């Protein structure tokens, strides 16, 4: 910094030929307002995180009324937990078909891939939920998406012995669905 430059309280002052030019780094905010705003942002983030985590718990329980309430309150239907699971993946894994339908209607992405490379469809196959498999496919779920063990949904049904879903896939392939 030259002799003509001075820095005080977050403002930079440059002296040019006897005239002072003030470069305000932060206009019209004092330090206490900045700290207060940062605290408010942390509070909002914490509240949102709590809402999202509660949504995941409620989805697992299958309480559709409470799921609706949480989504209406601003819970993020695309939120991912520490394992990369979204509410839709969680609902499919728990077999909560009504919750799955609701989340899809609200815009949940049926092809979101979880941290374990699974999708909602893969979980529906794993738990042999034929109606849910049929619904997710009708909503655009990718049957060819490879998941754990590099199996797609059809391979998973067959290799895991999920007879109802495997039978559905067999019938669908014969009828051209």
C-alpha positions in Angstrom: 0.0 0.0 0.0 1.4 3.4 -0.9 1.6 6.4 1.4 -1.4 7.8 -0.3 -3.6 4.8 0.5 -5.3 4.4 3.9 -7.6 1.6 5.0 -10.0 2.0 8.0 -13.1 0.2 9.0 -13.7 -1.7 5.8 -13.4 1.5 3.6 -10.5 2.2 1.3 -9.5 5.8 0.9 -7.2 6.8 -1.9 -5.8 10.3 -1.9 -5.4 11.7 -5.4 -3.8 15.1 -5.8 -5.4 16.6 -2.7 -8.9 15.2 -3.5 -10.1 12.1 -1.7 -11.9 9.3 -3.5 -13.8 7.0 -1.2 -14.3 3.4 -2.4 -17.0 1.9 -0.2 -16.6 -1.8 0.0 -20.0 -2.3 1.6 -22.5 0.5 1.0 -24.9 1.6 3.8 -24.4 -1.5 6.0 -22.6 -1.3 9.3 -20.9 -4.2 10.9 -23.7 -5.0 13.3 -26.2 -5.2 10.5 -23.9 -7.6 8.6 -23.6 -9.9 11.6 -27.4 -9.8 12.2 -28.1 -10.7 8.5 -25.6 -13.6 8.7 -27.3 -14.9 11.9 -30.7 -14.7 10.2 -29.4 -16.6 7.2 -28.0 -19.3 9.5 -31.3 -19.5 11.3 -33.3 -19.9 8.1 -30.8 -22.6 6.9 -31.2 -24.5 10.1 -35.0 -24.2 10.0 -35.0 -25.4 6.4 -32.7 -28.3 7.2 -35.0 -29.3 10.1 -38.1 -29.2 7.9 -36.3 -31.3 5.2 -35.2 -33.9 7.7 -38.6 -34.1 9.2 -40.0 -34.6 5.7 -37.7 -37.6 5.3 -38.8 -39.1 8.6 -42.5 -38.5 7.9 -42.1 -40.0 4.4 -40.6 -43.2 6.0 -43.6 -43.4 8.3 -46.0 -43.0 5.4 -48.0 -40.2 7.0 -49.4 -38.5 3.8 -51.3 -35.8 5.7 -48.1 -34.7 7.5 -46.1 -35.0 4.3 -48.5 -32.6 2.6 -48.3 -30.2 5.5 -44.5 -30.2 5.5 -44.3 -29.7 1.7 -46.8 -26.9 2.0 -44.6 -25.4 4.7 -41.7 -25.3 2.3 -39.9 -28.7 2.8 -37.8 -29.5 -0.3 -39.0 -32.6 -2.1 -35.6 -32.9 -3.8 -33.7 -32.7 -0.5 -31.0 -35.3 -0.1 -29.9 -36.9 3.1 -26.3 -37.8 4.0 -26.7 -41.0 1.9 -28.1 -39.1 -1.2 -31.7 -40.3 -0.7 -34.5 -38.0 -1.6 -38.0 -38.2 0.0 -39.2 -40.1 -3.2 -36.5 -42.7 -2.9 -37.3 -43.1 0.8 -41.0 -43.4 0.2 -40.4 -46.1 -2.5 -38.0 -48.0 -0.2 -40.6 -48.0 2.6 -43.4 -49.0 0.2 -45.5 -45.9 0.9 -47.2 -45.8 -2.5 -49.6 -42.9 -1.7 -46.6 -40.8 -0.6 -44.8 -41.8 -3.8 -47.7 -40.6 -5.9 -48.1 -37.4 -4.0 -44.3 -36.5 -4.3 -44.4 -37.3 -8.1 -47.4 -35.1 -8.5 -45.6 -32.3 -6.7 -42.7 -32.6 -9.1 -40.2 -35.0 -7.5 -37.8 -36.3 -10.2 -38.5 -40.1 -10.7 -35.0 -40.6 -12.1 -33.0 -39.0 -9.3 -30.1 -41.3 -8.4 -29.3 -41.8 -4.7 -25.9 -42.0 -3.2 -25.9 -45.8 -3.6 -26.8 -45.4 -7.3 -30.4 -46.4 -6.6 -33.6 -44.8 -7.8 -37.1 -44.9 -6.6 -37.9 -47.5 -9.2 -34.9 -49.7 -8.1 -36.3 -49.6 -4.5 -39.8 -50.5 -5.7 -38.4 -53.4 -7.5 -36.3 -54.5 -4.5 -39.3 -54.6 -2.3 -41.5 -56.2 -5.0 -44.0 -53.4 -5.2 -45.7 -54.0 -8.6 -48.2 -51.2 -8.5 -45.5 -48.7 -7.6 -43.2 -50.1 -10.3 -46.0 -49.7 -12.8 -46.7 -46.1 -11.6 -43.1 -45.0 -11.7 -42.6 -46.3 -15.2 -45.8 -44.6 -16.3 -44.3 -41.4 -14.9 -41.1 -41.8 -16.9 -38.8 -43.8 -14.6 -35.9 -45.2 -16.5 -36.1 -49.0 -16.5 -32.6 -49.2 -18.0 -30.9 -47.1 -15.3 -28.1 -49.2 -13.8 -27.9 -49.3 -10.0 -25.8 -51.2 -7.5 -24.2 -54.3 -9.1 -24.8 -52.7 -12.5 -28.3 -54.1 -12.8 -31.2 -52.4 -14.4 -34.7 -52.8 -12.9 -35.5 -55.9 -14.9 -32.2 -57.6 -14.1 -32.6 -56.7 -10.4 -36.1 -58.2 -10.3 -34.9 -61.4 -11.9 -31.6 -61.8 -10.0 -33.1 -61.0 -6.6 -36.1 -63.3 -7.1 -38.7 -60.6 -7.0 -41.3 -62.8 -8.7 -44.2 -60.4 -8.8 -42.2 -57.6 -10.4 -40.3 -60.0 -12.7 -43.6 -61.4 -13.9 -44.9 -57.8 -14.5 -41.8 -57.1 -16.6 -42.2 -60.3 -18.5 -45.8 -59.5 -19.3 -45.0 -56.0 -20.2 -42.3 -57.1 -22.7 -44.7 -59.5 -24.3 -47.5 -56.9 -24.7 -45.1 -54.2 -25.8 -45.7 -51.9 -22.8 
